[in-house]
Amino acid sequence: YEIQANIFAGYMLMPRGKFRSIVDAWYEELGGKVDRVAIEDITNLAVSLVKQFEVSKQALWRQLSKEYPWIGEIIDKALAPR
């Protein structure tokens, strides 16, 4: 039930159409190529989205990773031990 509640809350607090249009526009501004997206770009996006939708970082991360799995991959790669 917790997973279903998180999914429902994510879509209620961050409506998919608006959420995706913001993230898609951000991605296009960066050139529309995954290899051009840096961890700093994702951090700036996250700060903006948390403020705009008035959600927690955790809620935002769940929504971002569900809608855009490649963002999670960039963060995982940046945080991986070297």
N, C-alpha and C positions, 0 to 999 in steps of 0.2 A: 504494500500500500504506500510505503514511503516513496518508492520510485515513481509511482503514478502521481502522487501528490506533488513531487518535484517537477514532473513534466507539466502538469496542469498549471502550477504556480508560475513556471517559466513562461508559458504562453499567455497567461493572464497579465503578468507584470511586464513582459516584453513581447508584445504582439509580433508574430512572425513576419508579417509584411513590412512593418516599420523597421524592425530589427534588421532584417536581411537587406533592406534598401540602404540603411546606414552603413552596414559592414561592406556591402558590395560597392558603394560609392567610395568608401575609404580604400578598398582594395584597388579600384580603378585609378584612384589618385596616385597610388604607389606604382602604377605601371601595369597592373593586372598580371603580374608574374610572381609566383611563390618565392622564387629565389631573390626577389627584391625586397621581401618583407623581413625586417630585423626585429629582434626581441623588443627593442625600444619602441618601434612602431606599434607593436601589439600592446605594450604597456600604455602608451598614449591613448590608443583606442579604448582600452579597458577603463581607464580613468574617466574618459568622456562618457562612455556608456553607463557606468555606475552612477554618475551624476545625472545624466539625462533620464534614465529609467528609474532612478532612486531605488536601486537594488543592491544587495550585498555582493562582494567580490565572488563569493562562492556561487551564488545564483547565476551571476554573469558567466563565470567559468563553465558551469554546467551547460548553459545555453550555447555559448560559443563552441564548446567542444562537441556538442551534439550537432549543431548546424554546420560547423566548419572544422572537421577533424584535422585538417592540415595545420591549423593554428596550434593545436595541441602538440603536433609533431615538431613544429619549430621550437616551441618552448621546451619540450623534452630534450631536443638536441642541444639547445643553449645551456640547459642545466646539467647535462650529462658530464660525469667526471672525465677529465682529460688525461 
